[in-house]
């Protein structure tokens, strides 16, 4: 039979005292088993409770809230001078609001005489909020938010993270009390109610009942599946928003081929502005095909370029309004190209050769762009080369 080598470990001898101390030490107990769910998730009951609390606290831990408020209140209680300043500010602001209500129609008074909403606050942007009593209620809310901000910040000794938690949570609670959230104190809702004869409340009640029935029946689908059609009202093209500001949102669509042109195509379709949301993408693709792909082939200059990287600025939704914008006059009616087009009319209409001479200045930008577009529109491929010759003297873009 085969034999195996056995390694004998040395045995350390113990004294009697060591054995007594060893036996006196508590033995390690095995950890209790942790119950796991079917998906391997542990502590499912704790997780469910935390999710429920998160909906009530806006995602902030209740323990963190208590610690933050304890930190703020304890330091504020030990700052008597700060308490006096806060109390005086409350009395001053209340007096100012009362005087503004009494003298609202006096010279030098009027809407937003005490405080104005911030630029990003669109709750009171409509003109209806400039009339009493709605304007006074809006100013009272803004003054209250300002006072609470001053009360919750700048207290000596409060940790910065706790100060931020207290200020944020109080601001969220004050936003709930905004007059724009209640029908009786929102002039926009009241105006819609008078215009529709109260039909907006009926529709709102119907929507509430439909949503409530979906909740109690545990229905997870959309409220009205007819409003969400893939390819029409729901986008299917892969892409992402690569730039966003107050005016536009720039979407980059991913290419569908391995090789593409090194430079992307930026599309701002003017004709898509009036198009409904369901047809914007088809309109954009039609414009791309008509303005980028087809003209080179029609002009007898086919190009082997895959133009598939698109940068697209979506059109404004119907009924939506832009804010903080003004119209800009590009003075296209006085552009130099207008004069060039008029002087080259014989070449555009009858193909007669013309030679033009004109001075240019720095204010003339993109000279020849409008003329080139007019040539393609009116003459197409039938205009021979050198039919229109222009001599420019000066400096321009």
C-alpha positions as a Markdown table, in Angstrom:
| # | Residue | x | y | z |
|---|---|---|---|---|
| 1 | Unk | 0.0 | 0.0 | 0.0 |
| 2 | Unk | 1.3 | 3.5 | -0.7 |
| 3 | Unk | 2.5 | 5.5 | 2.2 |
| 4 | Unk | 2.3 | 9.2 | 2.9 |
| 5 | Unk | 4.5 | 11.4 | 4.9 |
| 6 | Unk | 3.0 | 13.0 | 7.9 |
| 7 | Unk | 4.3 | 16.3 | 9.2 |
| 8 | Unk | 4.3 | 16.5 | 13.0 |
| 9 | Unk | 3.8 | 20.0 | 14.4 |
| 10 | Unk | 5.6 | 21.0 | 17.6 |
| 11 | Unk | 3.4 | 21.2 | 20.6 |
| 12 | Unk | 3.9 | 24.1 | 23.0 |
| 13 | Unk | 3.6 | 23.2 | 26.6 |
| 14 | Unk | 1.3 | 25.2 | 28.9 |
| 15 | Unk | 1.5 | 25.8 | 32.6 |
| 16 | Unk | -1.4 | 25.3 | 34.9 |
| 17 | Unk | -2.0 | 29.1 | 35.2 |
| 18 | Unk | -2.2 | 29.5 | 31.5 |
| 19 | Unk | -4.7 | 26.7 | 31.2 |
| 20 | Unk | -6.9 | 28.4 | 33.8 |
| 21 | Unk | -6.7 | 31.8 | 32.0 |
| 22 | Unk | -7.5 | 30.2 | 28.7 |
| 23 | Unk | -10.6 | 28.4 | 30.1 |
| 24 | Unk | -11.8 | 31.6 | 31.8 |
| 25 | Unk | -11.9 | 33.5 | 28.4 |
| 26 | Unk | -15.3 | 33.4 | 26.7 |
| 27 | Unk | -15.5 | 31.3 | 23.7 |
| 28 | Unk | -16.5 | 32.9 | 20.4 |
| 29 | Unk | -20.1 | 32.3 | 19.5 |
| 30 | Unk | -21.1 | 31.7 | 15.9 |
| 31 | Unk | -22.8 | 34.6 | 14.2 |
| 32 | Unk | -26.5 | 34.2 | 13.7 |
| 33 | Unk | -27.5 | 33.4 | 10.1 |
| 34 | Unk | -28.5 | 36.2 | 7.9 |
| 35 | Unk | -31.7 | 35.7 | 6.0 |
| 36 | Unk | -31.5 | 36.5 | 2.4 |
| 37 | Unk | -34.3 | 37.0 | -0.1 |
| 38 | Unk | -34.8 | 35.2 | -3.3 |
| 39 | Unk | -32.7 | 37.8 | -5.1 |
| 40 | Unk | -29.8 | 37.5 | -2.6 |
| 41 | Unk | -30.7 | 40.9 | -0.9 |
| 42 | Unk | -30.2 | 41.1 | 2.8 |
| 43 | Unk | -32.3 | 43.0 | 5.3 |
| 44 | Unk | -35.2 | 43.5 | 2.9 |
| 45 | Unk | -37.5 | 44.8 | 5.7 |
| 46 | Unk | -34.9 | 47.5 | 6.6 |
| 47 | Unk | -34.5 | 48.5 | 3.0 |
| 48 | Unk | -38.3 | 48.8 | 2.5 |
| 49 | Unk | -38.6 | 51.0 | 5.6 |
| 50 | Unk | -35.7 | 53.2 | 4.5 |
| 51 | Unk | -37.3 | 53.6 | 1.0 |
| 52 | Unk | -40.6 | 54.7 | 2.6 |
| 53 | Unk | -38.8 | 57.2 | 4.9 |
| 54 | Unk | -36.9 | 58.5 | 2.0 |
| 55 | Unk | -40.1 | 59.5 | 0.2 |
| 56 | Unk | -41.2 | 61.4 | 3.3 |
| 57 | Unk | -37.8 | 63.2 | 3.9 |
| 58 | Unk | -36.8 | 63.9 | 0.3 |
| 59 | Unk | -34.0 | 61.3 | 0.4 |
| 60 | Unk | -32.4 | 62.6 | 3.6 |
| 61 | Unk | -31.8 | 60.2 | 6.5 |
| 62 | Unk | -34.1 | 61.0 | 9.5 |
| 63 | Unk | -31.1 | 60.4 | 11.7 |
| 64 | Unk | -29.0 | 62.9 | 9.8 |
| 65 | Unk | -31.9 | 65.4 | 10.0 |
| 66 | Unk | -32.2 | 65.0 | 13.8 |
| 67 | Unk | -28.4 | 65.4 | 14.2 |
| 68 | Unk | -28.3 | 68.4 | 11.9 |
| 69 | Unk | -31.2 | 70.2 | 13.7 |
| 70 | Unk | -29.8 | 69.3 | 17.1 |
| 71 | Unk | -26.5 | 70.9 | 16.0 |
| 72 | Unk | -28.2 | 74.0 | 14.7 |
| 73 | Unk | -30.6 | 74.5 | 17.6 |
| 74 | Unk | -28.0 | 73.9 | 20.3 |
| 75 | Unk | -25.6 | 76.4 | 18.9 |
| 76 | Unk | -28.4 | 78.9 | 18.2 |
| 77 | Unk | -29.6 | 78.5 | 21.8 |
| 78 | Unk | -26.2 | 79.5 | 23.1 |
| 79 | Unk | -26.0 | 82.6 | 20.8 |
| 80 | Unk | -28.2 | 85.2 | 22.4 |
| 81 | Unk | -27.0 | 88.0 | 20.1 |
| 82 | Unk | -27.7 | 86.0 | 17.0 |
| 83 | Unk | -31.2 | 85.3 | 18.4 |
| 84 | Unk | -31.8 | 89.1 | 18.9 |
| 85 | Unk | -30.7 | 89.8 | 15.3 |
| 86 | Unk | -33.0 | 87.1 | 13.9 |
| 87 | Unk | -36.0 | 88.4 | 15.9 |
| 88 | Unk | -35.3 | 92.0 | 14.9 |
| 89 | Unk | -35.1 | 91.0 | 11.2 |
| 90 | Unk | -38.5 | 89.3 | 11.5 |
| 91 | Unk | -40.1 | 92.4 | 13.0 |
| 92 | Unk | -38.6 | 94.6 | 10.4 |
| 93 | Unk | -39.7 | 92.5 | 7.4 |
| 94 | Unk | -43.2 | 92.1 | 8.8 |
| 95 | Unk | -43.5 | 95.9 | 9.2 |
| 96 | Unk | -42.2 | 96.4 | 5.6 |
| 97 | Unk | -44.8 | 93.9 | 4.3 |
| 98 | Unk | -47.6 | 95.5 | 6.2 |
| 99 | Unk | -46.7 | 99.0 | 4.9 |
| 100 | Unk | -46.3 | 97.7 | 1.3 |
| 101 | Unk | -49.8 | 96.2 | 1.5 |
| 102 | Unk | -51.2 | 99.6 | 2.7 |
| 103 | Unk | -49.4 | 101.6 | 0.0 |
| 104 | Unk | -49.4 | 99.2 | -2.9 |
| 105 | Unk | -51.0 | 101.7 | -5.3 |
| 106 | Unk | -49.0 | 104.7 | -4.0 |
| 107 | Unk | -46.4 | 106.4 | -6.2 |
| 108 | Unk | -43.1 | 104.6 | -6.0 |
| 109 | Unk | -44.7 | 101.4 | -4.8 |
| 110 | Unk | -46.0 | 98.5 | -6.8 |
| 111 | Unk | -45.2 | 94.9 | -7.6 |
| 112 | Unk | -41.9 | 93.5 | -6.2 |
| 113 | Unk | -41.1 | 96.6 | -4.2 |
| 114 | Unk | -39.8 | 94.5 | -1.3 |
| 115 | Unk | -38.1 | 91.5 | -3.0 |
| 116 | Unk | -38.0 | 90.0 | -6.5 |
| 117 | Unk | -37.9 | 86.4 | -7.4 |
| 118 | Unk | -34.5 | 85.0 | -8.6 |
| 119 | Unk | -33.9 | 84.6 | -12.3 |
| 120 | Unk | -34.3 | 80.8 | -12.1 |
| 121 | Unk | -37.6 | 81.0 | -10.1 |
| 122 | Unk | -40.3 | 80.8 | -12.7 |
| 123 | Unk | -43.2 | 80.3 | -10.3 |
| 124 | Unk | -44.2 | 84.0 | -10.3 |
| 125 | Unk | -43.1 | 84.9 | -13.9 |
| 126 | Unk | -46.5 | 85.5 | -15.4 |
| 127 | Unk | -48.0 | 89.0 | -15.3 |
| 128 | Unk | -50.9 | 87.9 | -13.2 |
| 129 | Unk | -48.6 | 87.7 | -10.2 |
| 130 | Unk | -48.0 | 91.5 | -10.3 |
| 131 | Unk | -51.5 | 92.4 | -9.0 |
| 132 | Unk | -52.6 | 92.3 | -5.4 |
| 133 | Unk | -53.2 | 90.3 | -3.4 |
| 134 | Unk | -51.2 | 87.7 | -5.3 |
| 135 | Unk | -48.1 | 89.8 | -5.5 |
| 136 | Unk | -48.2 | 90.4 | -1.8 |
| 137 | Unk | -48.6 | 86.7 | -1.0 |
| 138 | Unk | -45.6 | 85.9 | -3.3 |
| 139 | Unk | -43.5 | 88.6 | -1.7 |
| 140 | Unk | -44.4 | 87.3 | 1.8 |
| 141 | Unk | -43.2 | 83.8 | 0.8 |
| 142 | Unk | -40.0 | 85.1 | -0.7 |
| 143 | Unk | -39.4 | 87.3 | 2.4 |
| 144 | Unk | -40.0 | 84.2 | 4.6 |
| 145 | Unk | -37.6 | 82.1 | 2.7 |
| 146 | Unk | -35.0 | 84.8 | 2.9 |
| 147 | Unk | -35.5 | 85.2 | 6.7 |
| 148 | Unk | -35.2 | 81.4 | 7.2 |
| 149 | Unk | -32.1 | 81.3 | 5.1 |
| 150 | Unk | -30.5 | 84.0 | 7.3 |
| 151 | Unk | -31.7 | 82.2 | 10.4 |
| 152 | Unk | -30.3 | 78.8 | 9.5 |
| 153 | Unk | -26.9 | 80.0 | 8.1 |
| 154 | Unk | -24.2 | 81.9 | 9.8 |
| 155 | Unk | -24.6 | 80.4 | 13.3 |
| 156 | Unk | -21.2 | 80.0 | 14.9 |
| 157 | Unk | -20.1 | 76.5 | 15.6 |
| 158 | Unk | -22.6 | 74.7 | 13.3 |
| 159 | Unk | -20.9 | 72.2 | 11.0 |
| 160 | Unk | -21.2 | 73.2 | 7.3 |
| 161 | Unk | -22.9 | 69.9 | 6.3 |
| 162 | Unk | -25.4 | 70.2 | 9.1 |
| 163 | Unk | -26.1 | 73.9 | 8.1 |
| 164 | Unk | -26.7 | 72.8 | 4.5 |
| 165 | Unk | -29.1 | 70.1 | 5.6 |
| 166 | Unk | -31.2 | 72.4 | 7.8 |
| 167 | Unk | -31.3 | 75.2 | 5.2 |
| 168 | Unk | -32.3 | 72.8 | 2.4 |
| 169 | Unk | -35.0 | 70.9 | 4.4 |
| 170 | Unk | -36.6 | 74.2 | 5.6 |
| 171 | Unk | -36.5 | 75.6 | 2.0 |
| 172 | Unk | -38.3 | 72.5 | 0.7 |
| 173 | Unk | -41.0 | 72.8 | 3.4 |
| 174 | Unk | -41.5 | 76.5 | 2.5 |
| 175 | Unk | -41.7 | 75.7 | -1.2 |
| 176 | Unk | -44.7 | 73.4 | -0.4 |
| 177 | Unk | -46.5 | 76.4 | 1.1 |
| 178 | Unk | -46.0 | 78.5 | -2.0 |
| 179 | Unk | -49.2 | 80.3 | -3.1 |
| 180 | Unk | -48.5 | 78.9 | -6.6 |
| 181 | Unk | -49.3 | 75.4 | -5.3 |
| 182 | Unk | -52.9 | 76.2 | -4.3 |
| 183 | Unk | -55.7 | 76.9 | -6.7 |
| 184 | Unk | -57.3 | 79.7 | -4.5 |
| 185 | Unk | -54.0 | 81.6 | -4.4 |
| 186 | Unk | -52.7 | 81.0 | -7.9 |
| 187 | Unk | -54.0 | 83.7 | -10.4 |
| 188 | Unk | -53.0 | 81.5 | -13.3 |
| 189 | Unk | -55.2 | 78.7 | -12.2 |
| 190 | Unk | -58.1 | 81.1 | -11.4 |
| 191 | Unk | -57.8 | 82.6 | -14.9 |
| 192 | Unk | -57.9 | 79.2 | -16.5 |
| 193 | Unk | -60.9 | 78.3 | -14.3 |
| 194 | Unk | -62.9 | 81.4 | -15.5 |
| 195 | Unk | -61.9 | 80.8 | -19.1 |
| 196 | Unk | -62.9 | 77.1 | -19.1 |
| 197 | Unk | -65.9 | 77.5 | -16.7 |
| 198 | Unk | -64.3 | 75.2 | -14.2 |
| 199 | Unk | -63.5 | 72.4 | -16.7 |
| 200 | Unk | -59.9 | 72.3 | -15.6 |
| 201 | Unk | -60.9 | 71.2 | -12.1 |
| 202 | Unk | -63.1 | 68.5 | -13.7 |
| 203 | Unk | -60.2 | 67.2 | -15.8 |
| 204 | Unk | -57.9 | 67.3 | -12.8 |
| 205 | Unk | -60.3 | 65.3 | -10.7 |
| 206 | Unk | -60.6 | 62.7 | -13.5 |
| 207 | Unk | -56.8 | 62.5 | -13.8 |
| 208 | Unk | -56.6 | 62.1 | -10.0 |
| 209 | Unk | -59.2 | 59.3 | -10.0 |
| 210 | Unk | -57.4 | 57.5 | -12.9 |
| 211 | Unk | -54.1 | 57.7 | -11.1 |
| 212 | Unk | -55.7 | 56.5 | -7.9 |
| 213 | Unk | -57.2 | 53.5 | -9.6 |
| 214 | Unk | -53.9 | 52.7 | -11.1 |
| 215 | Unk | -52.3 | 52.8 | -7.6 |
| 216 | Unk | -54.9 | 50.6 | -5.9 |
| 217 | Unk | -54.9 | 48.1 | -8.8 |
| 218 | Unk | -51.0 | 48.0 | -8.8 |
| 219 | Unk | -51.0 | 48.8 | -12.5 |
| 220 | Unk | -47.4 | 49.6 | -13.6 |
| 221 | Unk | -48.1 | 50.7 | -17.2 |
| 222 | Unk | -48.4 | 54.3 | -18.4 |
| 223 | Unk | -51.6 | 56.2 | -17.6 |
| 224 | Unk | -52.6 | 56.5 | -21.2 |
| 225 | Unk | -50.6 | 54.2 | -23.5 |
| 226 | Unk | -52.0 | 56.0 | -26.6 |
| 227 | Unk | -49.9 | 59.0 | -25.7 |
| 228 | Unk | -46.6 | 57.0 | -25.8 |
| 229 | Unk | -46.0 | 55.5 | -29.3 |
| 230 | Unk | -42.5 | 54.2 | -30.0 |
| 231 | Unk | -41.0 | 56.0 | -32.9 |
| 232 | Unk | -43.5 | 58.9 | -32.8 |
| 233 | Unk | -43.8 | 60.4 | -29.3 |
| 234 | Unk | -41.1 | 58.2 | -27.8 |
| 235 | Unk | -37.6 | 58.5 | -29.3 |
| 236 | Unk | -35.8 | 55.3 | -30.4 |
| 237 | Unk | -32.6 | 56.8 | -31.9 |
| 238 | Unk | -29.6 | 56.4 | -29.7 |
| 239 | Unk | -28.0 | 59.6 | -28.6 |
| 240 | Unk | -27.3 | 61.9 | -25.7 |
| 241 | Unk | -27.5 | 65.6 | -24.8 |
| 242 | Unk | -24.0 | 67.1 | -25.1 |
| 243 | Unk | -24.9 | 70.7 | -24.4 |
| 244 | Unk | -27.7 | 72.6 | -22.7 |
| 245 | Unk | -28.2 | 76.2 | -21.8 |
| 246 | Unk | -31.2 | 78.6 | -21.4 |
| 247 | Unk | -31.9 | 78.6 | -25.1 |
| 248 | Unk | -31.2 | 75.3 | -26.6 |
| 249 | Unk | -30.6 | 71.6 | -26.0 |
| 250 | Unk | -28.0 | 70.0 | -28.3 |
| 251 | Unk | -28.5 | 66.3 | -29.1 |
| 252 | Unk | -25.8 | 64.1 | -30.6 |
| 253 | Unk | -27.1 | 61.0 | -32.4 |
| 254 | Unk | -24.8 | 58.0 | -32.4 |
| 255 | Unk | -23.7 | 56.8 | -35.9 |
| 256 | Unk | -24.9 | 53.4 | -37.2 |
| 257 | Unk | -21.8 | 52.6 | -39.2 |
| 258 | Unk | -18.2 | 52.0 | -38.1 |
| 259 | Unk | -16.7 | 54.8 | -40.2 |
| 260 | Unk | -18.1 | 58.3 | -40.4 |
| 261 | Unk | -17.0 | 61.7 | -41.6 |
| 262 | Unk | -14.6 | 63.3 | -39.1 |
| 263 | Unk | -16.7 | 66.5 | -38.7 |
| 264 | Unk | -20.3 | 66.2 | -37.5 |
| 265 | Unk | -23.3 | 67.9 | -39.1 |
| 266 | Unk | -25.1 | 70.6 | -37.0 |
| 267 | Unk | -28.8 | 70.9 | -37.9 |
| 268 | Unk | -31.1 | 73.7 | -36.8 |
| 269 | Unk | -34.2 | 73.1 | -38.9 |
| 270 | Unk | -36.3 | 76.2 | -39.2 |
| 271 | Unk | -39.2 | 74.3 | -40.8 |
| 272 | Unk | -39.3 | 71.9 | -37.8 |
| 273 | Unk | -40.2 | 74.7 | -35.4 |
| 274 | Unk | -43.9 | 74.5 | -36.4 |
| 275 | Unk | -43.9 | 70.8 | -36.7 |
| 276 | Unk | -45.6 | 68.7 | -34.0 |
| 277 | Unk | -43.3 | 66.7 | -31.7 |
| 278 | Unk | -44.2 | 63.4 | -33.3 |
| 279 | Unk | -42.8 | 64.5 | -36.7 |
| 280 | Unk | -39.7 | 66.5 | -35.7 |
| 281 | Unk | -37.3 | 63.6 | -36.2 |
| 282 | Unk | -38.7 | 62.7 | -39.7 |
| 283 | Unk | -38.6 | 66.3 | -40.7 |
| 284 | Unk | -35.0 | 66.6 | -39.5 |
| 285 | Unk | -34.0 | 63.5 | -41.5 |
| 286 | Unk | -35.8 | 64.8 | -44.6 |
| 287 | Unk | -34.0 | 68.2 | -44.3 |
| 288 | Unk | -30.7 | 66.4 | -43.9 |
| 289 | Unk | -31.3 | 64.2 | -46.9 |
| 290 | Unk | -32.5 | 67.2 | -49.0 |
| 291 | Unk | -29.8 | 69.7 | -48.0 |
| 292 | Unk | -26.7 | 67.5 | -47.4 |
| 293 | Unk | -26.9 | 64.2 | -49.3 |
| 294 | Unk | -28.9 | 64.9 | -52.4 |
| 295 | Unk | -27.6 | 68.2 | -53.7 |
| 296 | Unk | -24.0 | 66.9 | -54.4 |
| 297 | Unk | -25.5 | 64.1 | -56.5 |
| 298 | Unk | -27.9 | 66.3 | -58.4 |
| 299 | Unk | -25.1 | 68.8 | -59.2 |
| 300 | Unk | -23.1 | 66.0 | -60.7 |
| 301 | Unk | -20.6 | 65.9 | -57.9 |
| 302 | Unk | -21.2 | 62.7 | -55.9 |
| 303 | Unk | -19.2 | 62.3 | -52.8 |
| 304 | Unk | -18.4 | 59.1 | -50.9 |
| 305 | Unk | -19.0 | 60.5 | -47.5 |
| 306 | Unk | -21.0 | 58.9 | -44.7 |
| 307 | Unk | -22.7 | 61.8 | -42.9 |
| 308 | Unk | -24.1 | 60.0 | -39.9 |
| 309 | Unk | -22.9 | 61.9 | -36.9 |
| 310 | Unk | -25.6 | 64.4 | -36.3 |
| 311 | Unk | -25.8 | 67.3 | -33.8 |
| 312 | Unk | -29.4 | 68.4 | -33.7 |
| 313 | Unk | -31.1 | 71.3 | -31.9 |
| 314 | Unk | -34.7 | 70.3 | -31.2 |
| 315 | Unk | -37.4 | 72.8 | -32.1 |
| 316 | Unk | -39.4 | 74.5 | -29.4 |
| 317 | Unk | -42.5 | 72.6 | -28.3 |
| 318 | Unk | -45.8 | 74.0 | -29.5 |
| 319 | Unk | -47.3 | 76.4 | -27.0 |
| 320 | Unk | -44.0 | 76.7 | -25.1 |
| 321 | Unk | -42.3 | 80.1 | -24.6 |
| 322 | Unk | -38.7 | 81.1 | -24.3 |
| 323 | Unk | -37.7 | 83.2 | -21.4 |
| 324 | Unk | -35.0 | 85.9 | -21.0 |
| 325 | Unk | -34.6 | 86.2 | -24.8 |
| 326 | Unk | -34.8 | 89.1 | -27.2 |
| 327 | Unk | -35.1 | 89.3 | -30.9 |
| 328 | Unk | -31.9 | 90.2 | -32.8 |
| 329 | Unk | -31.8 | 92.1 | -36.0 |
| 330 | Unk | -29.2 | 90.7 | -38.3 |
| 331 | Unk | -30.0 | 93.4 | -40.9 |
| 332 | Unk | -30.4 | 90.8 | -43.7 |
| 333 | Unk | -32.5 | 93.2 | -45.7 |
| 334 | Unk | -29.4 | 95.5 | -45.9 |
| 335 | Unk | -26.9 | 92.7 | -46.6 |
| 336 | Unk | -24.4 | 93.2 | -49.4 |
| 337 | Unk | -25.7 | 90.0 | -51.0 |
| 338 | Unk | -29.1 | 91.7 | -51.6 |
| 339 | Unk | -27.4 | 94.1 | -54.0 |
| 340 | Unk | -25.3 | 91.4 | -55.6 |
| 341 | Unk | -28.4 | 89.3 | -56.3 |
| 342 | Unk | -30.2 | 92.3 | -57.9 |
| 343 | Unk | -27.2 | 93.1 | -60.1 |
| 344 | Unk | -26.8 | 89.4 | -61.2 |
| 345 | Unk | -30.5 | 89.0 | -62.0 |
| 346 | Unk | -29.7 | 88.7 | -65.8 |
| 347 | Unk | -27.3 | 85.9 | -65.1 |
| 348 | Unk | -29.7 | 84.1 | -62.8 |
| 349 | Unk | -32.7 | 84.4 | -65.1 |
| 350 | Unk | -31.2 | 84.3 | -68.6 |
| 351 | Unk | -27.7 | 82.9 | -68.1 |
| 352 | Unk | -26.0 | 86.1 | -69.4 |
| 353 | Unk | -22.4 | 86.6 | -68.1 |
| 354 | Unk | -22.1 | 89.5 | -65.7 |
| 355 | Unk | -19.0 | 91.1 | -64.0 |
| 356 | Unk | -19.6 | 93.1 | -60.8 |
| 357 | Unk | -17.3 | 95.3 | -58.8 |
| 358 | Unk | -18.2 | 96.5 | -55.3 |
| 359 | Unk | -16.4 | 97.6 | -52.2 |
| 360 | Unk | -16.7 | 95.7 | -48.9 |
| 361 | Unk | -16.3 | 96.7 | -45.3 |
| 362 | Unk | -15.8 | 94.8 | -42.1 |
| 363 | Unk | -19.6 | 94.9 | -41.4 |
| 364 | Unk | -20.2 | 92.7 | -44.4 |
| 365 | Unk | -20.2 | 89.1 | -43.2 |
| 366 | Unk | -20.5 | 85.8 | -45.1 |
| 367 | Unk | -20.4 | 87.7 | -48.4 |
| 368 | Unk | -21.6 | 85.5 | -51.2 |
| 369 | Unk | -23.5 | 83.0 | -49.1 |
| 370 | Unk | -27.0 | 84.3 | -50.0 |
| 371 | Unk | -26.0 | 84.7 | -53.6 |
| 372 | Unk | -24.8 | 81.1 | -53.7 |
| 373 | Unk | -28.1 | 79.9 | -52.4 |
| 374 | Unk | -30.0 | 82.0 | -54.9 |
| 375 | Unk | -27.8 | 80.5 | -57.7 |
| 376 | Unk | -28.7 | 77.0 | -56.7 |
| 377 | Unk | -32.4 | 77.8 | -56.2 |
| 378 | Unk | -32.9 | 79.7 | -59.5 |
| 379 | Unk | -30.3 | 78.3 | -61.9 |
| 380 | Unk | -29.2 | 74.9 | -60.4 |
| 381 | Unk | -26.7 | 73.1 | -62.6 |
| 382 | Unk | -27.5 | 75.0 | -65.8 |
| 383 | Unk | -25.3 | 78.0 | -65.0 |
| 384 | Unk | -21.9 | 77.6 | -66.5 |
| 385 | Unk | -18.7 | 78.4 | -64.6 |
| 386 | Unk | -17.6 | 82.0 | -64.5 |
| 387 | Unk | -21.0 | 83.3 | -65.5 |
| 388 | Unk | -21.0 | 85.6 | -62.4 |
| 389 | Unk | -17.7 | 87.3 | -61.6 |
| 390 | Unk | -17.4 | 89.7 | -58.7 |
| 391 | Unk | -14.4 | 92.0 | -57.9 |
| 392 | Unk | -14.4 | 92.9 | -54.2 |
| 393 | Unk | -12.1 | 95.6 | -52.8 |
| 394 | Unk | -11.7 | 96.1 | -49.1 |
| 395 | Unk | -11.8 | 93.9 | -46.0 |
| 396 | Unk | -14.7 | 91.8 | -44.9 |
| 397 | Unk | -15.6 | 88.4 | -43.4 |
